[in-house]
């Protein structure tokens, strides 16, 4: 059994029930950014479309390799953690019990995480890549090579690699929040690197939270990961 000490939450604003209160500055900047982006898209459709397409093209041209490598590394890391002694660490106090069964946990992951995506893009993505192959594939649309490339891209996007990315993010949040008691901010996972005080109210911690706002489906998947059943060491 693990004997890790439950740490107190980093210093910061406290709510009425003794829980860490939401950081209004982080929420305000996140909401403002979303409202600004929506307003830009609504009022300047052409400029927004041009800017977003240019930005996406630049990212893909320069960092597509990084996405592939990082996803593969996350997958390997998940397997290593699961098979090592770290895979037996309970995501909570030593005497805590699972809130949900394994079946309920799996159902939540597919419902909140990949259910609608698989129903739509599980068919739509291969067809899209078949008719319009990604430039890096070098395939001609409508050919057997394009069909093979389409399935390769779809398997990469919808099999083990996305679960690995969600898993690493979920494990970091669950370990910091439920095991260490540092709260549910994304910056709490970086306390060993930047310190508890900087994670709670410093620029480094807040900038980490800004980059993760607003909550997305990945955050919901992370919450599902946090409730999974782990055996004691």
N, C-alpha and C positions, 0 to 999 in steps of 0.2 A: 504494500500500500504506500502511496506517495504521502510524504509528510511535509509538503510545501506549505509555507505560511501564507495565509490570506492577507494581502496587503490592504491598507486603507486607501480609499479613493484619493486621487490627487486633490490638493487644495483648489477650490473653485466655488462658484455660487451654488448654494444649497436650496432645494425646494422645500415646500411645506412639510413633506413626509420624510425629510432627511435625505432624499435622493439628490444627486447632482442636478441642478437646474439647467435648462437649455441655455446655451450661450447666445444671447440675443444678437450680438455683433456678427457671429458666424451665420446665424439664420438670416439676419437682415441682408448681408452681402449675398448669400446664396439666392434668396428670393429676388433681390434686385437684379442679379445677373440673369435669372430665368425670365423675369418680366421684360428686361431689356432685349433679350434674344427673341422673345415672342413678338414684342412690338416691332423690332426690326424686320422680322419675317413677314409680319402682317402689313406693314406700311411700305417696306422696300423690298418687295418679293424678288425682283431681278437682282438687285445688288446683294441680297442675302444669299440667293442661289449661287451667284458667281463666286462670292467670297467663300462659302462653305465648300463648293466644289473644288476651288483652288486649294483650300486648306487640306481637304481630304486627299487630293492628288499628291500634295507635297508630303504628307505623312506617309502615304503608301509607297511613294517613290523612295523615301529615305529610311523608313523604319518598318517596312513590312517584314523584313528579316528578323527584326527584334521581337515582333509579336510571335512569330513562329518559334523562335528559339526560347523565348520566355515561357510560352505555353508548354513546350516540351519539358523544360526544366521544372515547372510547377508540377507536371504529371509525375516526373521522377521523384520529386521531393515528397509528394503525397504518398507514393508507394513506400519510400524509405521511412517516413514517419509512421505509417500504418504498421509496418513490419518490425519496427524497432521498439525499444522499451518506451519511447515517447508515445507510442500509440495506445498505451495502457493508462495514460494520465486521464483522470476524470475531469471533465470540464465543469467543475463546481467543487464544493466542499467534499471532503472525503466521505462524509455520511449522507450526501445528497442522493436523491433518487430521480430517475428520468421522469420528466413531466409528460412525455408522450411515448407511445410504443414505437417500435421500429416501423411497423406498417403505417402508422399515422405520420411519422416523420418522412417516410418516402413519399406518401401521398401529398404532403405539404410541399416538398421539393418540386414534384412534377406539376402540381397545381399552380403554385406561385412562381415557379422558376421557368420551366421549359415546356409546360403543357401547351399553351397557345402557340409558342414558337414552333414546336414539333408538328402541330396540326397544320400550320400554314406553310412555314418555310421548309418543313421536311419534304414537301413536294415542290414548292415554288423555287427553292434555291437550286436544286439540280437542273430544273428546266431553264432557269435563267442563265446558269453557267453553260448549259448545252447550246442555247441560242446565242449567247453573247459571252464567249469564254474570257476569263481573266487574261489580261495582257501577258502576265508572266508564264501562263501555261503554253503559249505558242501554238495553241490548237486552232483549227478552222471550225467555225460555227456549223453545227449540224452533222459533224463527222463522228466516227467512232472514237477518235482521240479526244474530241470535245466531250463526249459522254463519259469517258473514263476520267478526264480531268474534273468534270462536274461532280462526279461521285467522290473523288479524292478530296475536293474542297469541302463538300458537304459533310463527309465523315470527320474531317478535321474540326469543323465548326460545331458538330452536334453529337459527338461521342464522348470520349474520355477527357479530352483537353479542356473543354469549358468547365466540366465538373471540377477539374484540378484547380482552375483559376478561382472558381467560387469557393472551393474547399480551403485553399490557403488563406483567402480573405476571411472566411468564416471562422477558421481555427484561430487566427490572430485575434479577432474580436472576442470570440468565446473564451479563449484562454485569459486574455486581459480583463474581460468584464466579469465572467462567472468564476474563474479560478483565482484570479488575483484581486478582484474587487475594485478595479480601477475605473469603473463606469463604462458607458457604452459609446463614447466618442472614438472615432477612428484613431485619433492621436494617442489614445491610451495604450495601443499596441506598440507605440514607439517610445514608451517611458524608459526602457533600458538604454536607448540611444540618445535621447534628448533630455531626460530627467523628468520627474513628476511635475515640477512647477512649470517648466516650459511647455509640457504637454497639456496642462490644464488651462493656462492663460497666456502663454508666450506666443510669439509670432509663428514659431515653427509648428506648434501644435494647432493653432488656428488655421494656418495655411493648409495643413493636412486636411482639416475638416472642410475647408472651403472647396478643396478639390474633389471632395466626395459628396458635395451637396448638389442637387437635392437627393433624398433617398431614392434609390432605384431598385429594380428587380434584383440586382446583385445583393443589395442590402437585405432584402427579404430572404434570399437564399442563405445569406450568412446567418440570419436569425434561425433558420431551420437547422443549419449545421450546429448551432450552439445548443440545440435541444436533443442531439442524438445520444444514443446510449453507449457509454464507454465503460469498460470493465476496469476494475481496480488492478493495480500492479500486483 
